[in-house]
Amino acid sequence: MMRKQTLQRALHNLAEQLNPNILIHPIPDSSTCISLIKQCKTIESLKSLHASMIRSHLHLNLFFSTNLITQYSSLGSISHSYSIFSSTQTSDVFLWNVMIRCFVESSCYDRAVRLYCRMKEYGVRPDNYTFPFVVKACGHLQDVKLCRVVHGDVIEFGYEYDVFVDNSLITVYGKCEQVELSRQVFDRMSDRSLVSWSAMIGAYAQNGFYKEGFSVFRMMLSERIKPNRVAVLNVIPCVSSETDADEISGVIVDSRLDLEQSIQNAAMVMYSKCGRIDIARRIFEKIPDKDLVTWSSMIEAYAQADKPIEALDLFKQLKLQKVQYDYVTILSVIRACSSLGSLRQAQFIHGVITRCSFQNELILETALIDLYVKCGSLEYARKVFERMRKRNLISWSTIISGYGMHGRGREALLLFDQMKETEKPDHITFVSVLSACGHAGLIAEGWSCFHSMTKDFGLTPTSEHYACMVDLLGRAGQLNEAREFINNMLIKPESGVWGALLGACRIHSNVELAEFAAKSLFELDPENPGRYVLLSNIYKSMGKREEADRIRAVMKRKGVKKAAGHTIIDVKNKMYKFVVGDKSNPQTELIHKELEILMERIRREGYVPDTNFVLHDVEEEMKEKMLYLHSEKLAIVYGILNSSPGTVIRIKKNLRVCGDCHTATKFISKVTGREIVVRDSHRFHHFKGGECSCGDYW
């Protein structure tokens, strides 16, 4: 009796705390109570109703308590939900499930798991509604060990073959990068639902097992299971060829999903990934009411297809349509601008970001740093970095990598030392630092950083770190040391390691070691044309034309094609593209005339054409003429003709800059008094007054 009176006083006190004016509120009728709970749209209104329920003892009804717990949780007050749950002291599994679900839906994953453990301690037997929520919590926590424990409970309590429980296990093992466990659960299922198939396809897709994901999708179709929107969206990332894309498109039409906008958006990305950006654009044009995802997907498709100008044009159309864009759209535009390398466009995007208030400010600022770095302006990149209110490891790694790409290794190391005062470096940071040492020839510092990974930070070097060290040693001419380093690696050398050694052999004309590196490369990366071209060029530069022709014949037989070189220049907010011997520009005649004058001027200053960079068997005089028509030189001359004296000329080459063009550009910067910034596929070169920032160490 005494305990009952104490509980009643406690409930009365709780009612007064919930709403001091409780006495003037009407007591709710039990028949309307649930409706009133669901009508509450604010915490205050729900508290008021809750107080009235306590006074009328309706809260003692388990059904009403459950609805109160759910409504408090949906309004963002998980503490009130848990307070009600605790006061019930029930062993009813339904209420425990409701509370676990509330924790999961409120992102309180740790608390959900702890409540599940308490549930078992109290002898409350979990059921098939308990496990999906607990497993979901394990997935968000990325805790494979805990997930295995819960999986053991699933088996112990007899729910191993429950389709809902198994579906959740497939999904969560996929999230935890344990796709083989997902497949074990999937294969053991006696009764699979459409969700089961979708979950298995999704697990493969998010872990990069695209071939397997596509295979499971085909298995599903062979069992005459009609896919839904989720299944199609899960399989689309697994598509790798136009043939596969056409097959999926047929399934989409047959399943009557072709008018669903989320499917149309994904199909655009699918075709662009398969090299059919034209089909992606046709899909885009046919969508009548384009939403933000549609616009963003097409912009991202252009960015991934290396069509930055089209991506920027589309973004400008989006602005004209007054579509409210978000940070995801801006990130796609930044990716496009990074590929373009245009400082003007980078400043345009920076202005857009400044004028708008976006969430995820840290991500955008870090992307801006990377953008300015890739547009050749460390000055602007550093300004953005210094103004950041908050930095993370990615921000630090980006600016360190930027200084490395521009050949300023000492400054990169100073930044690294500053970072270590507040942040613990990770694998990515060390790739940035080691790469910076490689570009600047800082051998002792590179060794120190490499050893410090394990000694000071407990990090195990990956293939990327080994490749950076091989590149560092190889550039410096320490080829024997590089080979010995590879022999002593603790992991099997991958293509990046052998590629770094092959690149070093080109610099130092070591044919024997080049052949050794190339043999391993052709086994590991047989479809990469750059490897064949590099070895062929090494042979030609050493006068071994028969060997060079043999490599070219192998390329032809295997259908491996060399990427065509081109150079892009941004003049007056318009992009111009040049290829070797280009005659497509309206000013072609003027460009060639000015180029002849310029070549004569730099010859008088001491420039001597390096005809080793002409890989055709022609007369020496013809070789020199062919050198003059390289895309880098054409773009530079176009920039000189169409910009004011003193303006910095910025060009971007899609391949490694030609050695002769590098020498010629030094002389051009001297005789014209222009600063010339060249971005190639490896790094930046800043030419000024006859010198290059790389110190000819590239």
C-alpha positions as CSV (number, residue, x, y, z in Angstrom):
1,M,0.0,0.0,0.0
2,M,2.8,2.3,1.0
3,R,4.7,1.6,-2.3
4,K,1.5,2.4,-4.3
5,Q,1.0,5.8,-2.5
6,T,4.7,6.6,-3.2
7,L,4.3,5.8,-6.9
8,Q,1.1,8.0,-7.1
9,R,2.9,10.9,-5.5
10,A,5.8,10.5,-8.0
11,L,3.4,10.5,-10.9
12,H,1.6,13.6,-9.6
13,N,5.0,15.4,-9.3
14,L,5.9,14.3,-12.9
15,A,2.6,15.6,-14.1
16,E,3.3,19.0,-12.5
17,Q,6.7,19.1,-14.0
18,L,5.4,18.3,-17.4
19,N,2.8,21.1,-17.2
20,P,2.3,23.3,-14.1
21,N,-1.2,24.3,-15.3
22,I,-2.4,20.7,-15.4
23,L,-5.5,21.4,-13.3
24,I,-7.1,23.6,-16.0
25,H,-6.5,21.0,-18.8
26,P,-9.4,18.6,-19.6
27,I,-8.7,15.0,-18.8
28,P,-8.6,13.1,-22.1
29,D,-11.0,10.3,-22.9
30,S,-9.4,6.9,-23.5
31,S,-11.2,6.6,-26.9
32,T,-9.7,9.8,-28.2
33,C,-6.3,9.5,-26.5
34,I,-4.4,8.0,-29.4
35,S,-5.7,10.5,-31.8
36,L,-4.7,13.4,-29.5
37,I,-1.2,11.9,-29.1
38,K,-0.7,11.8,-32.9
39,Q,-2.0,15.3,-33.3
40,C,0.7,16.8,-31.0
41,K,3.2,18.5,-33.2
42,T,5.4,20.1,-30.5
43,I,7.1,18.8,-27.4
44,E,5.1,21.3,-25.3
45,S,1.7,20.2,-26.5
46,L,2.6,16.5,-26.0
47,K,3.9,17.3,-22.5
48,S,0.5,18.9,-21.7
49,L,-1.4,15.9,-22.9
50,H,0.9,13.5,-21.1
51,A,0.4,15.3,-17.9
52,S,-3.4,15.0,-18.3
53,M,-3.0,11.3,-19.0
54,I,-1.0,10.8,-15.8
55,R,-3.7,12.5,-13.8
56,S,-6.3,10.2,-15.3
57,H,-4.0,7.1,-15.0
58,L,-4.3,6.4,-18.8
59,H,-0.5,6.3,-19.0
60,L,-0.7,2.9,-17.2
61,N,-2.2,1.4,-20.3
62,L,0.7,-0.2,-22.2
63,F,-0.9,0.7,-25.6
64,F,-1.0,4.4,-24.7
65,S,2.5,4.3,-23.2
66,T,3.8,2.9,-26.5
67,N,2.3,5.7,-28.5
68,L,3.7,8.3,-26.1
69,I,7.2,6.8,-26.4
70,T,6.9,6.8,-30.2
71,Q,5.6,10.3,-30.5
72,Y,8.2,11.8,-28.1
73,S,10.9,10.1,-30.2
74,S,9.5,11.5,-33.5
75,L,9.5,15.0,-32.0
76,G,13.1,14.6,-31.1
77,S,12.9,14.0,-27.3
78,I,14.4,10.6,-26.8
79,S,14.9,11.4,-23.1
80,H,11.2,11.6,-22.5
81,S,10.6,8.4,-24.5
82,Y,13.1,6.5,-22.3
83,S,11.7,8.1,-19.1
84,I,8.3,6.6,-19.9
85,F,9.8,3.3,-20.9
86,S,11.8,3.0,-17.7
87,S,8.7,3.8,-15.6
88,T,6.7,0.9,-17.1
89,Q,9.1,-1.8,-15.8
90,T,7.5,-4.2,-18.2
91,S,8.7,-7.5,-19.6
92,D,6.5,-7.1,-22.7
93,V,8.9,-7.6,-25.7
94,F,6.8,-5.3,-27.9
95,L,7.6,-2.2,-25.7
96,W,11.3,-3.1,-25.6
97,N,11.2,-3.3,-29.4
98,V,9.6,0.1,-29.6
99,M,12.2,1.6,-27.4
100,I,15.1,0.0,-29.3
101,R,13.5,1.2,-32.6
102,C,13.3,4.7,-31.2
103,F,16.9,4.7,-30.3
104,V,17.9,3.5,-33.8
105,E,15.7,6.1,-35.5
106,S,17.2,8.8,-33.3
107,S,20.7,7.7,-34.3
108,C,21.4,6.5,-30.7
109,Y,23.0,3.3,-31.9
110,D,25.1,2.6,-28.8
111,R,22.1,3.0,-26.6
112,A,20.0,0.7,-28.8
113,V,22.6,-2.0,-28.4
114,R,23.0,-1.5,-24.7
115,L,19.2,-1.7,-24.3
116,Y,19.2,-5.0,-26.3
117,C,21.9,-6.4,-23.9
118,R,19.8,-5.3,-20.9
119,M,16.7,-6.9,-22.4
120,K,18.5,-10.3,-22.5
121,E,19.8,-9.8,-18.9
122,Y,16.2,-9.2,-17.7
123,G,15.1,-12.4,-19.4
124,V,13.0,-10.7,-22.0
125,R,13.2,-13.0,-25.1
126,P,13.8,-11.1,-28.3
127,D,11.7,-11.9,-31.4
128,N,11.9,-11.4,-35.1
129,Y,11.0,-7.7,-34.7
130,T,13.9,-7.1,-32.3
131,F,16.7,-8.2,-34.5
132,P,16.4,-6.1,-37.6
133,F,16.7,-2.9,-35.5
134,V,19.6,-4.2,-33.4
135,V,21.4,-5.4,-36.5
136,K,20.8,-2.0,-38.1
137,A,22.4,-0.4,-35.1
138,C,25.5,-2.7,-35.5
139,G,25.8,-1.6,-39.1
140,H,25.8,2.1,-38.3
141,L,28.4,1.4,-35.6
142,Q,30.5,-0.5,-38.2
143,D,31.0,-3.2,-35.5
144,V,31.5,-6.6,-37.3
145,K,32.3,-8.4,-34.0
146,L,29.1,-7.2,-32.4
147,C,27.1,-8.0,-35.5
148,R,28.4,-11.6,-35.3
149,V,27.4,-11.8,-31.7
150,V,23.8,-10.7,-32.6
151,H,23.9,-13.1,-35.5
152,G,24.6,-15.9,-32.9
153,D,21.6,-14.7,-30.9
154,V,19.5,-14.9,-34.1
155,I,20.4,-18.6,-34.4
156,E,20.1,-19.3,-30.7
157,F,16.5,-17.9,-30.5
158,G,15.4,-19.7,-33.7
159,Y,15.2,-16.9,-36.2
160,E,17.9,-18.0,-38.5
161,Y,15.5,-18.6,-41.4
162,D,13.3,-15.5,-40.8
163,V,13.4,-13.6,-44.1
164,F,13.2,-10.1,-42.4
165,V,16.0,-10.9,-40.0
166,D,18.2,-12.4,-42.8
167,N,17.6,-9.4,-45.0
168,S,18.9,-7.1,-42.3
169,L,21.9,-9.3,-41.8
170,I,22.7,-9.2,-45.6
171,T,22.5,-5.4,-45.6
172,V,24.6,-4.9,-42.5
173,Y,27.4,-7.3,-43.4
174,G,27.6,-5.4,-46.7
175,K,27.9,-2.1,-44.8
176,C,30.6,-3.6,-42.7
177,E,32.6,-4.7,-45.8
178,Q,32.0,-8.3,-45.1
179,V,30.2,-9.2,-48.3
180,E,31.2,-12.8,-48.1
181,L,29.1,-13.1,-44.9
182,S,26.2,-11.4,-46.7
183,R,26.4,-14.1,-49.4
184,Q,26.5,-16.9,-46.8
185,V,23.3,-15.6,-45.3
186,F,21.8,-15.2,-48.7
187,D,22.7,-18.7,-49.9
188,R,21.3,-20.3,-46.7
189,M,17.9,-18.6,-47.1
190,S,15.1,-21.1,-48.0
191,D,12.7,-18.3,-48.9
192,R,14.0,-15.1,-50.5
193,S,11.9,-12.0,-51.0
194,L,12.6,-9.2,-53.5
195,V,14.2,-7.3,-50.6
196,S,16.6,-10.2,-50.1
197,W,17.8,-10.0,-53.8
198,S,18.0,-6.2,-53.6
199,A,20.0,-6.4,-50.4
200,M,22.5,-8.9,-51.9
201,I,23.0,-6.8,-55.1
202,G,23.4,-3.7,-53.0
203,A,26.0,-5.4,-50.7
204,Y,28.1,-6.4,-53.7
205,A,27.7,-2.9,-55.4
206,Q,28.8,-0.9,-52.3
207,N,31.9,-3.1,-51.9
208,G,33.0,-2.9,-55.5
209,F,32.1,-6.4,-56.5
210,Y,30.3,-5.2,-59.6
211,K,30.5,-8.4,-61.7
212,E,29.0,-10.4,-58.8
213,G,26.3,-7.9,-58.2
214,F,25.3,-8.0,-61.9
215,S,25.3,-11.8,-61.8
216,V,22.9,-11.9,-58.8
217,F,20.6,-9.5,-60.6
218,R,20.5,-11.8,-63.6
219,M,19.8,-14.8,-61.3
220,M,16.9,-12.9,-59.9
221,L,15.5,-12.3,-63.3
222,S,16.0,-15.9,-64.2
223,E,13.8,-16.9,-61.3
224,R,11.1,-14.6,-62.8
225,I,11.2,-12.1,-59.9
226,K,10.2,-8.7,-61.2
227,P,12.6,-6.0,-59.9
228,N,11.4,-2.9,-58.1
229,R,13.0,0.6,-58.0
230,V,15.4,-0.4,-55.2
231,A,16.7,-3.5,-57.0
232,V,17.3,-1.5,-60.2
233,L,19.0,1.4,-58.3
234,N,21.3,-1.2,-56.6
235,V,22.3,-2.9,-59.8
236,I,23.0,0.3,-61.9
237,P,26.4,0.9,-60.2
238,C,27.4,-2.6,-61.3
239,V,27.0,-1.8,-65.0
240,S,30.4,-1.5,-66.8
241,S,29.6,-1.6,-70.5
242,E,27.1,-0.2,-72.9
243,T,25.7,-3.7,-73.6
244,D,25.0,-4.1,-69.9
245,A,23.4,-0.7,-69.8
246,D,21.1,-1.5,-72.7
247,E,20.1,-4.7,-70.9
248,I,19.2,-2.8,-67.7
249,S,17.3,-0.2,-69.8
250,G,15.2,-3.0,-71.3
251,V,14.5,-4.3,-67.8
252,I,13.5,-0.8,-66.6
253,V,11.0,-0.5,-69.5
254,D,9.6,-4.0,-69.0
255,S,9.1,-3.3,-65.3
256,R,7.4,0.0,-66.0
257,L,10.0,2.0,-64.0
258,D,11.1,4.2,-66.9
259,L,9.0,7.2,-65.8
260,E,10.4,7.2,-62.2
261,Q,12.7,10.1,-61.9
262,S,15.1,8.4,-59.5
263,I,15.6,5.7,-62.1
264,Q,16.0,8.2,-64.9
265,N,18.7,10.1,-62.9
266,A,20.6,6.9,-62.2
267,A,20.3,5.8,-65.9
268,M,22.0,9.1,-66.9
269,V,25.0,8.3,-64.7
270,M,25.0,4.7,-65.8
271,Y,25.4,5.6,-69.5
272,S,27.9,8.4,-68.9
273,K,30.1,5.9,-67.0
274,C,29.9,3.6,-70.0
275,G,31.2,6.3,-72.2
276,R,27.8,7.3,-73.7
277,I,27.4,10.8,-72.4
278,D,25.3,11.5,-75.5
279,I,22.6,9.0,-74.4
280,A,22.8,10.4,-70.8
281,R,22.1,13.9,-72.2
282,R,19.1,12.5,-74.2
283,I,17.6,11.0,-71.1
284,F,18.2,14.3,-69.3
285,E,16.4,16.3,-72.0
286,K,13.4,14.0,-72.0
287,I,12.7,14.5,-68.2
288,P,9.9,17.1,-68.1
289,D,10.1,18.3,-64.5
290,K,13.8,18.2,-63.7
291,D,14.6,18.3,-60.0
292,L,17.9,19.2,-58.3
293,V,19.0,15.5,-58.4
294,T,18.5,15.4,-62.2
295,W,20.5,18.6,-62.8
296,S,23.2,17.5,-60.3
297,S,23.4,14.0,-61.8
298,M,24.0,15.4,-65.4
299,I,26.6,17.8,-64.1
300,E,28.4,15.0,-62.3
301,A,28.1,12.8,-65.4
302,Y,29.9,15.5,-67.5
303,A,32.5,16.0,-64.7
304,Q,33.2,12.2,-64.6
305,A,33.3,12.0,-68.4
306,D,36.0,14.7,-68.4
307,K,33.8,17.3,-70.1
308,P,34.2,20.2,-67.7
309,I,33.0,22.9,-70.1
310,E,29.7,21.1,-70.6
311,A,29.3,20.7,-66.9
312,L,29.9,24.4,-66.3
313,D,27.5,25.4,-69.0
314,L,24.8,23.2,-67.5
315,F,25.4,24.7,-64.1
316,K,24.9,28.1,-65.6
317,Q,21.6,26.9,-67.1
318,L,20.5,25.6,-63.7
319,K,21.1,29.0,-62.2
320,L,19.1,30.7,-65.0
321,Q,16.2,28.3,-64.2
322,K,16.5,29.5,-60.6
323,V,16.7,25.9,-59.3
324,Q,17.9,25.9,-55.7
325,Y,21.1,24.0,-55.7
326,D,23.0,22.6,-52.7
327,Y,26.5,21.7,-51.7
328,V,26.4,18.4,-53.6
329,T,25.8,20.2,-56.8
330,I,28.6,22.6,-56.1
331,L,31.0,19.7,-55.4
332,S,30.3,18.3,-58.8
333,V,31.0,21.7,-60.4
334,I,34.2,21.9,-58.4
335,R,35.2,18.5,-59.8
336,A,34.6,19.8,-63.3
337,C,36.6,23.0,-62.7
338,S,39.5,21.0,-61.2
339,S,39.7,19.0,-64.4
340,L,39.6,22.2,-66.4
341,G,42.3,23.9,-64.4
342,S,40.9,27.4,-65.1
343,L,41.6,30.0,-62.4
344,R,38.8,32.3,-63.6
345,Q,36.3,29.5,-63.3
346,A,37.6,28.6,-59.8
347,Q,37.1,32.2,-58.7
348,F,33.6,32.1,-60.2
349,I,32.7,29.0,-58.1
350,H,34.4,30.6,-55.0
351,G,32.1,33.6,-55.5
352,V,29.0,31.3,-55.7
353,I,30.0,29.6,-52.5
354,T,30.6,32.9,-50.7
355,R,27.2,34.3,-51.7
356,C,25.3,31.3,-50.5
357,S,25.0,29.7,-47.1
358,F,25.8,26.0,-47.5
359,Q,25.9,23.2,-45.0
360,N,29.0,21.1,-44.9
361,E,31.2,24.2,-45.0
362,L,34.3,22.1,-44.2
363,I,33.9,19.8,-47.2
364,L,33.4,22.8,-49.6
365,E,36.4,24.7,-48.2
366,T,38.6,21.6,-48.6
367,A,37.3,21.1,-52.1
368,L,38.1,24.8,-52.9
369,I,41.7,24.4,-51.6
370,D,42.1,21.4,-54.0
371,L,40.5,23.4,-56.8
372,Y,42.9,26.3,-56.4
373,V,45.8,24.0,-56.2
374,K,44.8,22.3,-59.5
375,C,44.3,25.7,-61.1
376,G,47.9,26.6,-60.3
377,S,47.3,29.1,-57.5
378,L,48.8,28.1,-54.2
379,E,48.3,31.7,-53.1
380,Y,44.5,31.4,-53.2
381,A,44.6,27.8,-51.9
382,R,46.6,29.0,-48.8
383,K,44.2,31.9,-48.2
384,V,41.2,29.6,-48.1
385,F,43.1,27.2,-45.8
386,E,44.1,30.0,-43.4
387,R,40.6,31.3,-43.1
388,M,39.1,27.9,-42.2
389,R,37.4,28.0,-38.8
390,K,37.8,24.2,-38.6
391,R,40.2,21.8,-40.3
392,N,40.4,18.0,-40.5
393,L,43.0,15.5,-41.8
394,I,41.6,15.8,-45.3
395,S,42.1,19.6,-45.3
396,W,45.7,19.3,-44.1
397,S,46.5,16.5,-46.5
398,T,45.0,18.5,-49.4
399,I,47.2,21.6,-48.8
400,I,50.3,19.5,-48.1
401,S,49.7,17.6,-51.4
402,G,49.2,20.9,-53.2
403,Y,52.6,22.2,-52.1
404,G,54.1,18.9,-53.2
405,M,52.5,19.1,-56.7
406,H,54.0,22.6,-57.1
407,G,57.4,21.4,-56.2
408,R,57.6,23.2,-52.8
409,G,58.5,20.2,-50.7
410,R,60.1,22.2,-47.8
411,E,56.8,24.2,-47.2
412,A,54.9,20.9,-47.4
413,L,57.0,19.5,-44.6
414,L,56.6,22.6,-42.5
415,L,52.8,22.2,-42.9
416,F,53.1,18.6,-41.9
417,D,54.9,19.5,-38.7
418,Q,52.2,22.1,-37.9
419,M,49.5,19.5,-38.5
420,K,51.1,17.0,-36.1
421,E,50.6,19.5,-33.3
422,T,46.8,19.0,-33.4
423,E,46.1,16.0,-35.6
424,K,47.4,12.5,-35.9
425,P,48.4,11.8,-39.6
426,D,46.8,8.9,-41.4
427,H,47.7,6.9,-44.5
428,I,46.5,9.6,-46.9
429,T,48.5,12.3,-45.2
430,F,51.7,10.3,-45.5
431,V,51.0,9.7,-49.3
432,S,50.8,13.5,-49.6
433,V,54.0,14.1,-47.6
434,L,56.0,11.4,-49.4
435,S,54.9,12.6,-52.8
436,A,56.0,16.1,-51.9
437,C,59.4,14.8,-50.9
438,G,59.6,13.0,-54.3
439,H,58.7,16.1,-56.3
440,A,61.4,18.1,-54.5
441,G,64.1,15.5,-54.3
442,L,64.1,15.5,-50.5
443,I,65.6,12.0,-50.0
444,A,66.6,12.1,-46.4
445,E,63.4,13.7,-45.4
446,G,61.4,11.1,-47.4
447,W,63.1,8.2,-45.6
448,S,62.5,9.9,-42.2
449,C,58.8,10.2,-43.0
450,F,58.5,6.7,-44.3
451,H,60.1,5.2,-41.1
452,S,58.1,7.5,-38.9
453,M,54.8,6.0,-40.2
454,T,55.4,2.7,-38.3
455,K,57.7,3.9,-35.5
456,D,55.8,7.0,-34.4
457,F,52.2,6.5,-35.6
458,G,51.7,2.7,-35.8
459,L,50.7,2.8,-39.5
460,T,51.5,0.0,-41.9
461,P,52.8,1.2,-45.3
462,T,50.5,0.4,-48.2
463,S,51.4,0.0,-51.9
464,E,50.9,3.7,-52.4
465,H,53.6,4.6,-49.8
466,Y,56.0,2.1,-51.3
467,A,55.4,3.6,-54.8
468,C,56.1,7.1,-53.4
469,M,59.5,5.9,-52.1
470,V,60.4,4.1,-55.4
471,D,59.5,7.4,-57.2
472,L,61.6,9.4,-54.7
473,L,64.7,7.1,-55.1
474,G,64.2,6.7,-58.9
475,R,63.9,10.4,-59.7
476,A,67.2,11.0,-57.7
477,G,68.9,8.4,-59.9
478,Q,69.2,5.8,-57.1
479,L,67.8,3.1,-59.3
480,N,69.7,0.2,-57.7
481,E,68.5,1.4,-54.3
482,A,64.9,1.6,-55.7
483,R,65.1,-2.0,-57.0
484,E,66.5,-3.3,-53.7
485,F,63.7,-1.4,-51.9
486,I,61.2,-3.2,-54.0
487,N,62.8,-6.6,-53.3
488,N,62.6,-6.0,-49.5
489,M,58.9,-4.8,-49.6
490,L,56.7,-6.5,-47.0
491,I,53.8,-6.7,-49.5
492,K,53.7,-7.8,-53.1
493,P,54.5,-4.9,-55.4
494,E,51.5,-3.6,-57.3
495,S,51.4,-1.7,-60.6
496,G,52.0,1.7,-59.0
497,V,55.4,0.6,-57.6
498,W,56.6,-0.8,-61.0
499,G,55.2,2.2,-62.8
500,A,57.3,4.5,-60.6
501,L,60.4,2.5,-61.4
502,L,59.6,2.5,-65.1
503,G,59.2,6.3,-65.0
504,A,62.6,6.6,-63.3
505,C,64.2,4.5,-66.0
506,R,62.9,6.9,-68.6
507,I,64.5,9.8,-66.8
508,H,67.8,8.1,-66.4
509,S,67.8,6.0,-69.7
510,N,68.2,2.6,-68.0
511,V,66.9,0.2,-70.6
512,E,67.7,-3.0,-68.7
513,L,65.8,-2.0,-65.6
514,A,63.0,-0.6,-67.7
515,E,62.5,-4.0,-69.3
516,F,62.5,-5.7,-65.9
517,A,59.8,-3.2,-64.6
518,A,57.7,-3.4,-67.8
519,K,57.5,-7.2,-67.6
520,S,55.8,-7.0,-64.2
521,L,53.6,-4.1,-65.3
522,F,52.3,-5.9,-68.4
523,E,51.3,-8.8,-66.2
524,L,49.6,-6.6,-63.6
525,D,48.1,-3.8,-65.8
526,P,48.0,-5.1,-69.4
527,E,45.3,-2.6,-70.6
528,N,47.2,0.6,-69.6
529,P,48.5,2.2,-72.8
530,G,50.9,4.5,-70.9
531,R,53.1,1.6,-69.8
532,Y,53.6,0.4,-73.4
533,V,54.2,4.0,-74.7
534,L,56.7,4.7,-72.0
535,L,58.8,1.6,-72.7
536,S,58.6,2.3,-76.5
537,N,59.8,5.9,-75.9
538,I,62.7,4.6,-73.8
539,Y,63.7,2.3,-76.6
540,K,63.5,5.1,-79.2
541,S,65.4,7.6,-77.1
542,M,68.2,5.0,-76.9
543,G,68.1,4.3,-80.6
544,K,66.6,0.9,-80.3
545,R,63.9,1.3,-83.0
546,E,63.3,-2.4,-83.6
547,E,62.4,-3.0,-79.9
548,A,60.2,0.2,-80.0
549,D,58.4,-1.1,-83.1
550,R,57.9,-4.5,-81.4
551,I,56.1,-2.8,-78.4
552,R,53.9,-0.8,-80.7
553,A,53.0,-4.0,-82.6
554,V,52.0,-5.6,-79.2
555,M,49.8,-2.6,-78.5
556,K,48.1,-2.9,-81.9
557,R,47.6,-6.6,-81.5
558,K,46.0,-6.1,-78.0
559,G,43.9,-3.2,-79.1
560,V,45.6,-0.9,-76.6
561,K,45.5,2.7,-77.9
562,K,47.7,5.6,-76.8
563,A,45.8,8.6,-75.3
564,A,46.0,11.6,-77.7
565,G,47.8,14.5,-76.2
566,H,46.2,17.9,-76.0
567,T,46.6,21.2,-74.2
568,I,43.9,23.5,-72.9
569,I,44.2,27.3,-72.3
570,D,41.6,29.6,-70.8
571,V,41.5,33.0,-72.5
572,K,38.9,35.6,-71.7
573,N,36.6,33.1,-70.0
574,K,36.7,30.8,-73.0
575,M,38.5,27.4,-73.2
576,Y,40.6,26.6,-76.3
577,K,42.0,23.1,-77.0
578,F,45.1,22.4,-79.1
579,V,46.5,19.1,-80.4
580,V,49.9,18.6,-82.1
581,G,49.9,20.5,-85.5
582,D,46.5,22.0,-84.7
583,K,44.9,24.0,-87.5
584,S,41.3,24.2,-86.2
585,N,41.7,27.6,-84.4
586,P,40.5,30.7,-86.4
587,Q,43.9,32.3,-85.7
588,T,45.9,29.4,-86.9
589,E,47.9,31.4,-89.5
590,L,48.8,34.1,-87.0
591,I,49.7,31.5,-84.4
592,H,52.1,29.7,-86.7
593,K,53.6,32.9,-87.9
594,E,54.2,34.2,-84.3
595,L,55.5,30.8,-83.3
596,E,58.3,30.9,-86.0
597,I,59.3,34.4,-84.8
598,L,59.3,33.2,-81.2
599,M,61.4,30.0,-81.9
600,E,64.0,32.2,-83.7
601,R,64.2,34.5,-80.7
602,I,64.7,31.7,-78.2
603,R,67.3,30.0,-80.5
604,R,69.3,33.2,-80.3
605,E,69.1,32.9,-76.4
606,G,70.6,29.4,-76.6
607,Y,67.6,27.1,-77.1
608,V,68.6,23.9,-78.9
609,P,65.7,21.6,-80.1
610,D,65.8,18.1,-78.5
611,T,64.7,15.9,-81.4
612,N,64.8,12.8,-79.2
613,F,61.2,13.8,-78.3
614,V,60.1,13.3,-81.9
615,L,59.2,9.6,-82.1
616,H,58.8,9.4,-85.9
617,D,61.5,8.2,-88.3
618,V,62.0,11.4,-90.4
619,E,64.7,13.8,-91.3
620,E,66.3,16.0,-88.6
621,E,64.9,19.2,-90.1
622,M,61.4,17.8,-90.2
623,K,61.8,16.7,-86.6
624,E,62.5,20.3,-85.5
625,K,59.4,21.5,-87.4
626,M,57.3,18.8,-85.7
627,L,58.6,19.9,-82.3
628,Y,57.5,23.5,-83.0
629,L,53.9,22.3,-83.5
630,H,53.5,20.5,-80.2
631,S,50.3,21.4,-78.4
632,E,52.0,23.1,-75.5
633,K,53.8,25.6,-77.7
634,L,50.7,26.4,-79.8
635,A,48.6,27.1,-76.7
636,I,51.3,29.3,-75.2
637,V,51.6,31.4,-78.4
638,Y,47.8,31.7,-78.5
639,G,47.9,33.0,-74.9
640,I,50.6,35.5,-75.7
641,L,48.6,36.8,-78.8
642,N,45.3,37.2,-76.9
643,S,46.3,38.5,-73.5
644,S,47.8,41.7,-72.1
645,P,51.5,42.0,-71.5
646,G,52.4,40.8,-68.0
647,T,49.4,38.5,-67.8
648,V,50.2,35.0,-66.4
649,I,49.6,32.3,-69.0
650,R,48.1,29.1,-67.7
651,I,47.9,25.9,-69.7
652,K,46.9,22.4,-68.9
653,K,48.4,19.3,-70.7
654,N,46.6,16.0,-70.3
655,L,49.8,14.0,-70.5
656,R,53.3,14.5,-69.1
657,V,54.8,17.7,-70.5
658,C,57.2,17.1,-73.4
659,G,60.9,17.5,-72.4
660,D,61.6,19.8,-75.4
661,C,58.6,21.9,-74.6
662,H,59.8,22.2,-71.0
663,T,63.1,23.6,-72.2
664,A,61.5,25.9,-74.8
665,T,59.0,27.3,-72.3
666,K,61.9,28.3,-70.0
667,F,63.3,30.4,-72.8
668,I,59.9,31.7,-73.8
669,S,59.3,33.0,-70.3
670,K,62.6,34.8,-70.4
671,V,62.3,36.5,-73.8
672,T,58.6,37.5,-73.3
673,G,58.8,38.5,-69.7
674,R,55.7,36.3,-69.1
675,E,55.1,33.9,-66.2
676,I,53.8,30.6,-67.6
677,V,52.1,28.0,-65.4
678,V,51.9,24.5,-66.9
679,R,49.9,21.7,-65.3
680,D,50.6,18.3,-66.7
681,S,49.4,14.8,-65.6
682,H,52.0,14.7,-62.8
683,R,52.6,18.1,-61.4
684,F,52.9,21.9,-61.9
685,H,55.7,23.9,-63.5
686,H,56.0,27.6,-62.9
687,F,58.2,29.2,-65.6
688,K,59.5,32.7,-64.9
689,G,62.6,34.5,-66.1
690,G,64.1,31.5,-67.8
691,E,63.7,29.2,-64.8
692,C,61.2,26.5,-63.8
693,S,60.0,25.9,-60.2
694,C,60.8,22.2,-60.6
695,G,64.5,23.0,-60.9
696,D,64.5,20.6,-63.9
697,Y,63.8,17.8,-61.3
698,W,60.8,16.1,-62.8
